[in-house]
Amino acid sequence: MTPPKFTTLGCRLNAYETEAMKDLAAQAGLENAVVVNTCAVTAEAVRKARQEIRKLRRDNPDAKLIVTGCAAQTEPETFAHMAEVDAVIGNTEKMTPDTWRGLSADFIGDTEAVQVNDIMSVTETAQHLIDGFGTRSRAYVQVQNGCDHRCTFCIIPYGRGNSRSVPAGVIVDQIKRLVDKGFNEVVLTGVDLTSWGADLPAQPKLGDLVMRILKLVPDLPRLRISSIDSIEVDENLMQAIATEPRLMPHLHLSLQHGDDLILKRMKRRHLREDAIRFAEEARSLRPDMTFGADIIAGFPTETEAHFENSLRLVEECDLTWLHVFPYSPREGTPAARMPQVDGRAIKVRAARLRDAGAQAVERHLLAQHGRSHRVLMEAPDMGRTEQFTEVSFATPQPVGEIVPAMITGHDGQRLVA
């Protein structure tokens, strides 16, 4: 038996779901197949998916080639028309055992080559309990899927559907199992994490979930939350930041821009002062807090003055880890119909933002010299601080353990202990 090969493109949630699909495919007995879990966040991501599919077909000429993920959901015809592709599976269908039982056949009879239904009609998120996805030290737990917001540049709601939450009890039980398996850090992940709970009875907030996890799983050393929308942060989450040392002092913020007019054209729900105020408040509650952020360069109608506001936001929010996205239009989104910025200007602005990000990282690394940190080891010679900063070790350390370290310098990318 030749087990299927999986290729994952895009976000951490996609990687999580790939692990679930591996289990489903194994249970169905699928063999001699290649599965591509695609991303649709930009037009470039779709282009790379097509490129990867062609390469995988060349490398695996006799295998069944199955395409799924967000790009398959948003534009199934693009992949159905590729000669290299045998089947296209939607984001809901890819999590269904019946789908994989059908795919384990020889695409004969009732198995449709394209199985992509209306994801907006989905009201629950499947609770795929992948106990241990991640490294041996850190596990990721999906608590939410989908998004109710309609930012003008974003295609993801059409790939993921509306927001759906995993109930708190299910999440707590999964984290207890992970701790019993020896994981020292759990990361909560989702598409729009701060919307967690809005579709559940009593409409709890993300802060309620965080406090519940920390209370009911007292043996969990570290809890980390991934990307959040700062305008949706609730009082309990702020309280957890202030009072719970097991909640890691690192937040990745979905900011996208630093100019109010562009933020309105993006249909974001915050203004630049909201972002600055949140960063100041969070850092006043937890002085060792570090921030990452997503920022788009060259959004339609962006002038040099608009862009300068984004550039200044790096210092005004004291951002450290930047994810810079050069804007590219996604067909079917309102922003694609707006006046576009010249591509050369977009590249220049993205490079300037990345330079600002590199300088921010260097400032952060320099500020750690002489400080002690508790480092979660991901490899014998590398681990991460509570702020998610990588640390290099000259002598091997036990993988998965949290070890004390004195920082003696840095190499430009990592701290040295």
C-alpha positions as CSV (number, residue, x, y, z in Angstrom):
1,M,0.0,0.0,0.0
2,T,1.3,3.4,-1.0
3,P,-0.1,6.0,1.5
4,P,-1.2,9.4,0.1
5,K,1.1,12.4,0.0
6,F,-0.1,15.7,1.3
7,T,1.1,19.2,0.4
8,T,-0.1,22.2,2.4
9,L,-0.1,25.8,1.2
10,G,-1.0,28.8,3.3
11,C,-2.0,29.2,6.9
12,R,-1.6,27.3,10.1
13,L,-5.2,26.3,10.0
14,N,-4.7,24.7,6.7
15,A,-1.8,22.7,8.2
16,Y,-4.0,21.7,11.1
17,E,-6.7,20.5,8.7
18,T,-4.2,18.6,6.6
19,E,-3.5,16.5,9.7
20,A,-7.2,15.8,10.0
21,M,-7.3,14.8,6.4
22,K,-4.4,12.4,6.8
23,D,-6.5,10.5,9.4
24,L,-9.6,10.5,7.3
25,A,-7.7,9.3,4.2
26,A,-6.0,6.5,6.2
27,Q,-9.4,5.3,7.7
28,A,-10.8,5.3,4.2
29,G,-7.9,3.3,2.8
30,L,-6.9,5.9,0.2
31,E,-3.6,5.1,-1.5
32,N,-1.5,6.2,-4.4
33,A,-2.8,9.7,-4.2
34,V,-1.5,13.3,-3.9
35,V,-3.6,15.8,-2.0
36,V,-3.0,19.6,-2.3
37,N,-4.5,21.8,0.4
38,T,-4.6,25.2,-1.3
39,C,-4.6,28.8,-0.1
40,A,-6.6,31.7,-1.7
41,V,-5.5,34.7,0.3
42,T,-3.9,36.4,-2.7
43,A,-3.9,35.9,-6.5
44,E,-0.3,34.9,-6.1
45,A,-1.3,32.1,-3.7
46,V,-3.6,30.7,-6.4
47,R,-0.9,30.9,-9.0
48,K,1.6,29.1,-6.7
49,A,-1.1,26.4,-6.1
50,R,-1.4,25.8,-9.9
51,Q,2.4,25.7,-10.2
52,E,2.7,23.2,-7.4
53,I,0.0,21.0,-8.9
54,R,1.8,20.8,-12.2
55,K,5.0,19.9,-10.5
56,L,3.4,17.2,-8.4
57,R,1.8,15.7,-11.5
58,R,5.2,15.5,-13.2
59,D,6.7,13.9,-10.1
60,N,3.7,11.5,-9.5
61,P,2.4,10.6,-13.0
62,D,0.3,7.7,-11.9
63,A,-1.2,9.0,-8.7
64,K,-4.7,10.4,-8.2
65,L,-4.3,14.2,-7.8
66,I,-6.9,15.7,-5.4
67,V,-7.1,19.5,-4.9
68,T,-8.9,21.0,-1.8
69,G,-8.6,24.0,0.5
70,C,-9.6,27.7,0.1
71,A,-8.7,28.1,-3.6
72,A,-10.6,25.0,-4.5
73,Q,-13.6,26.3,-2.6
74,T,-13.5,29.8,-4.1
75,E,-12.7,28.9,-7.7
76,P,-13.3,25.1,-8.3
77,E,-13.6,25.5,-12.0
78,T,-10.0,26.8,-12.2
79,F,-8.7,23.5,-10.9
80,A,-11.3,21.3,-12.5
81,H,-10.1,22.5,-15.9
82,M,-6.5,21.6,-15.2
83,A,-5.6,18.4,-17.0
84,E,-3.4,17.3,-14.0
85,V,-6.3,17.3,-11.6
86,D,-8.5,14.3,-10.9
87,A,-10.8,15.7,-8.2
88,V,-11.7,19.0,-6.6
89,I,-13.0,18.9,-3.0
90,G,-14.4,21.9,-1.0
91,N,-13.4,23.0,2.5
92,T,-16.5,21.4,4.1
93,E,-16.3,18.2,2.1
94,K,-12.6,17.6,2.9
95,M,-13.5,17.1,6.5
96,T,-16.2,14.4,5.8
97,P,-15.4,10.7,6.1
98,D,-17.8,9.9,3.3
99,T,-15.8,12.1,0.9
100,W,-12.6,10.1,1.6
101,R,-14.4,6.8,1.3
102,G,-15.6,7.9,-2.2
103,L,-12.1,9.1,-3.1
104,S,-10.6,5.8,-2.1
105,A,-12.5,4.2,-5.0
106,D,-11.2,4.6,-8.5
107,F,-13.3,7.7,-9.4
108,I,-15.9,5.4,-10.9
109,G,-19.6,5.3,-10.3
110,D,-21.0,7.9,-7.8
111,T,-17.9,9.7,-7.0
112,E,-18.0,13.2,-8.5
113,A,-14.9,14.8,-9.8
114,V,-16.0,18.2,-8.3
115,Q,-17.5,18.2,-4.8
116,V,-17.8,21.8,-3.7
117,N,-21.0,23.0,-2.0
118,D,-22.2,26.3,-0.6
119,I,-20.0,26.9,2.4
120,M,-22.1,29.9,3.5
121,S,-24.8,27.3,4.5
122,V,-22.5,25.6,7.0
123,T,-23.5,26.5,10.6
124,E,-21.1,24.3,12.6
125,T,-17.4,23.7,12.5
126,A,-16.3,20.1,12.6
127,Q,-14.4,19.3,15.8
128,H,-11.3,17.7,14.5
129,L,-9.4,16.7,17.5
130,I,-5.8,16.4,16.3
131,D,-4.0,15.6,19.5
132,G,-0.5,16.8,19.0
133,F,-0.3,18.7,15.7
134,G,2.8,20.9,15.8
135,T,6.2,20.2,17.1
136,R,6.9,17.9,20.1
137,S,6.8,21.0,22.3
138,R,3.9,23.0,20.9
139,A,0.4,21.9,19.9
140,Y,-2.2,23.9,17.9
141,V,-5.9,23.7,18.7
142,Q,-8.6,24.9,16.2
143,V,-11.3,26.7,18.2
144,Q,-13.0,28.6,15.4
145,N,-13.4,28.7,11.6
146,G,-14.9,31.1,9.1
147,C,-15.4,34.9,9.3
148,D,-18.5,37.1,9.4
149,H,-16.7,40.3,8.3
150,R,-16.4,41.4,4.7
151,C,-13.1,43.3,4.3
152,T,-13.0,44.7,0.8
153,F,-9.7,43.0,-0.1
154,C,-10.4,39.5,1.4
155,I,-11.7,36.4,-0.3
156,I,-11.3,34.2,2.7
157,P,-14.9,34.3,4.0
158,Y,-16.0,32.8,0.6
159,G,-13.4,30.0,1.2
160,R,-14.2,29.4,4.9
161,G,-17.8,30.5,5.3
162,N,-19.3,32.3,8.2
163,S,-17.8,32.2,11.7
164,R,-18.4,28.9,13.6
165,S,-17.0,28.2,17.1
166,V,-16.0,24.9,18.8
167,P,-17.7,24.7,22.2
168,A,-15.5,25.5,25.2
169,G,-15.9,22.1,26.8
170,V,-14.6,20.3,23.8
171,I,-11.6,22.7,23.6
172,V,-10.8,22.2,27.3
173,D,-11.0,18.4,27.1
174,Q,-8.6,18.4,24.1
175,I,-6.1,20.6,25.9
176,K,-6.2,18.3,28.9
177,R,-5.3,15.4,26.6
178,L,-2.5,17.4,25.1
179,V,-1.0,18.3,28.5
180,D,-1.3,14.6,29.5
181,K,0.8,13.8,26.4
182,G,3.5,16.2,27.6
183,F,2.9,19.3,25.6
184,N,4.1,22.4,27.4
185,E,2.5,25.0,25.1
186,V,-0.9,25.1,23.3
187,V,-1.8,27.7,20.7
188,L,-5.4,28.6,20.0
189,T,-6.0,29.1,16.3
190,G,-8.8,30.1,13.9
191,V,-9.7,32.3,11.0
192,D,-11.2,35.2,13.1
193,L,-10.2,34.2,16.6
194,T,-11.8,37.1,18.5
195,S,-15.2,36.2,17.1
196,W,-15.1,32.9,19.0
197,G,-18.3,32.3,20.9
198,A,-20.7,34.7,19.1
199,D,-22.6,31.7,17.7
200,L,-22.7,29.7,20.9
201,P,-25.3,29.8,23.7
202,A,-24.8,32.8,26.0
203,Q,-22.3,34.2,23.4
204,P,-19.1,33.9,25.4
205,K,-16.0,35.9,24.4
206,L,-12.5,34.8,23.7
207,G,-11.4,36.1,27.0
208,D,-13.9,33.8,28.7
209,L,-12.4,30.8,26.9
210,V,-8.9,31.8,27.8
211,M,-9.8,32.2,31.5
212,R,-11.7,28.9,31.5
213,I,-8.7,27.0,30.0
214,L,-6.3,28.5,32.5
215,K,-8.6,27.6,35.4
216,L,-9.6,24.1,34.3
217,V,-6.2,23.0,33.0
218,P,-3.9,24.2,35.8
219,D,-1.0,22.0,34.6
220,L,-0.8,23.8,31.2
221,P,2.5,25.8,31.4
222,R,1.9,28.0,28.4
223,L,-1.2,29.2,26.5
224,R,-0.7,31.3,23.4
225,I,-3.3,32.9,21.1
226,S,-2.6,33.5,17.4
227,S,-3.8,36.4,15.3
228,I,-6.5,38.6,16.8
229,D,-8.6,41.7,15.8
230,S,-7.7,44.2,18.5
231,I,-11.0,46.1,18.2
232,E,-12.8,42.9,19.3
233,V,-10.7,42.2,22.4
234,D,-13.0,41.8,25.5
235,E,-12.5,42.7,29.1
236,N,-11.7,39.2,30.3
237,L,-8.9,38.9,27.7
238,M,-7.4,42.1,28.9
239,Q,-7.7,40.8,32.5
240,A,-5.9,37.6,31.4
241,I,-3.1,39.7,29.8
242,A,-2.8,41.6,33.1
243,T,-3.0,38.7,35.6
244,E,-2.2,35.4,34.0
245,P,1.5,34.7,33.5
246,R,0.7,31.5,31.7
247,L,-0.8,33.5,28.9
248,M,2.1,34.3,26.6
249,P,3.0,38.0,26.2
250,H,2.9,37.9,22.4
251,L,-0.1,39.0,20.2
252,H,-0.3,39.1,16.4
253,L,-2.6,41.9,15.4
254,S,-4.7,42.1,12.3
255,L,-4.0,45.8,11.6
256,Q,-3.7,45.9,7.8
257,H,-3.0,49.6,7.5
258,G,-2.2,52.8,9.5
259,D,-4.3,55.4,7.6
260,D,-8.0,56.0,8.6
261,L,-9.3,56.6,5.1
262,I,-7.6,53.4,3.7
263,L,-8.9,51.5,6.8
264,K,-12.5,52.7,5.9
265,R,-12.0,51.7,2.3
266,M,-10.8,48.3,3.5
267,K,-14.0,48.1,5.6
268,R,-12.0,47.5,8.7
269,R,-13.7,48.1,12.1
270,H,-10.9,50.1,13.7
271,L,-9.0,53.4,13.2
272,R,-5.3,54.0,13.7
273,E,-5.9,55.5,17.2
274,D,-7.7,52.4,18.2
275,A,-4.7,50.3,17.3
276,I,-2.3,52.6,19.1
277,R,-4.5,52.8,22.2
278,F,-4.8,49.0,22.4
279,A,-1.1,48.5,22.1
280,E,-0.4,51.0,24.8
281,E,-3.0,49.5,27.1
282,A,-1.8,45.9,26.6
283,R,1.8,46.9,27.2
284,S,0.8,48.9,30.4
285,L,-0.8,45.7,31.7
286,R,2.1,43.5,30.6
287,P,5.3,45.4,30.0
288,D,7.0,42.5,28.3
289,M,4.3,42.2,25.7
290,T,5.5,42.0,22.0
291,F,3.4,42.5,19.0
292,G,3.3,41.1,15.5
293,A,1.1,42.6,12.8
294,D,-0.2,42.1,9.3
295,I,0.2,45.2,7.1
296,I,-0.8,45.6,3.4
297,A,1.3,47.8,1.2
298,G,-0.2,49.4,-1.9
299,F,-3.9,49.0,-1.2
300,P,-6.0,50.7,-4.0
301,T,-6.0,54.5,-3.8
302,E,-3.1,54.5,-1.3
303,T,-1.0,57.6,-1.7
304,E,2.5,58.2,-0.3
305,A,0.9,60.1,2.6
306,H,-1.4,57.2,3.4
307,F,1.5,54.8,3.3
308,E,3.6,56.9,5.6
309,N,0.9,56.5,8.2
310,S,1.4,52.7,8.0
311,L,5.1,53.1,8.3
312,R,4.8,55.3,11.4
313,L,2.4,52.7,13.0
314,V,5.4,50.4,13.3
315,E,6.9,52.7,15.9
316,E,3.7,54.1,17.4
317,C,2.4,50.6,18.2
318,D,6.0,49.3,18.9
319,L,5.5,46.4,16.5
320,T,8.2,43.8,16.3
321,W,7.2,40.9,14.0
322,L,5.7,42.3,10.7
323,H,4.0,40.2,8.0
324,V,4.0,42.6,5.0
325,F,1.7,41.8,2.1
326,P,2.1,43.7,-1.2
327,Y,-1.5,44.2,-2.3
328,S,-2.7,42.1,-5.2
329,P,-6.3,42.2,-6.4
330,R,-8.5,39.2,-5.8
331,E,-11.2,38.8,-8.4
332,G,-14.6,39.0,-6.8
333,T,-13.7,41.4,-4.1
334,P,-14.7,45.1,-4.0
335,A,-11.1,46.3,-3.7
336,A,-10.3,44.7,-7.1
337,R,-12.7,47.3,-8.7
338,M,-11.0,50.3,-7.0
339,P,-8.3,52.4,-8.6
340,Q,-5.1,50.4,-8.4
341,V,-1.7,51.5,-7.3
342,D,1.2,51.1,-9.7
343,G,2.9,47.8,-9.2
344,R,6.4,49.3,-8.9
345,A,5.3,51.6,-6.1
346,I,3.7,48.7,-4.3
347,K,7.1,46.8,-4.4
348,V,9.0,49.8,-3.1
349,R,6.5,50.4,-0.2
350,A,6.5,46.8,0.8
351,A,10.3,46.8,0.8
352,R,10.3,49.9,3.1
353,L,7.9,48.3,5.5
354,R,10.1,45.1,5.6
355,D,13.1,47.3,6.3
356,A,11.2,48.9,9.2
357,G,10.3,45.5,10.4
358,A,13.9,44.3,10.3
359,Q,15.0,47.4,12.3
360,A,12.2,46.6,14.8
361,V,13.5,43.0,15.2
362,E,17.0,44.3,15.7
363,R,15.9,46.7,18.5
364,H,14.0,43.9,20.2
365,L,17.0,41.5,20.0
366,L,19.3,44.1,21.4
367,A,17.0,44.9,24.3
368,Q,17.2,41.2,25.4
369,H,21.0,41.2,26.0
370,G,21.7,40.3,29.6
371,R,18.1,39.2,30.3
372,S,17.0,35.8,31.4
373,H,14.2,34.0,29.6
374,R,12.3,30.7,30.0
375,V,12.7,29.1,26.6
376,L,10.6,26.3,25.2
377,M,12.9,24.0,23.2
378,E,11.8,23.1,19.7
379,A,15.0,21.5,18.7
380,P,18.2,20.5,20.6
381,D,19.8,23.8,19.6
382,M,16.8,26.2,19.2
383,G,13.8,27.3,21.3
384,R,11.5,30.3,21.7
385,T,11.0,32.8,24.5
386,E,7.6,33.7,25.9
387,Q,7.6,36.5,23.3
388,F,8.1,34.0,20.5
389,T,11.7,35.1,19.9
390,E,14.0,32.3,18.6
391,V,17.0,31.5,20.8
392,S,20.1,29.5,19.7
393,F,22.0,27.3,22.1
394,A,25.6,26.2,21.8
395,T,24.9,23.0,23.9
396,P,22.0,20.6,23.3
397,Q,18.9,21.0,25.4
398,P,16.0,18.6,25.9
399,V,13.4,19.1,23.2
400,G,9.9,20.0,24.5
401,E,11.2,21.2,27.9
402,I,11.1,24.8,29.2
403,V,14.7,25.8,30.1
404,P,16.1,28.9,31.8
405,A,18.5,30.9,29.6
406,M,20.7,34.0,29.9
407,I,20.9,35.9,26.7
408,T,24.4,36.8,25.7
409,G,23.9,38.3,22.2
410,H,22.2,37.8,18.9
411,D,23.0,36.8,15.3
412,G,20.7,39.2,13.6
413,Q,17.8,36.8,13.5
414,R,17.9,34.9,16.8
415,L,19.0,35.5,20.3
416,V,22.0,33.6,21.5
417,A,22.0,31.9,25.0
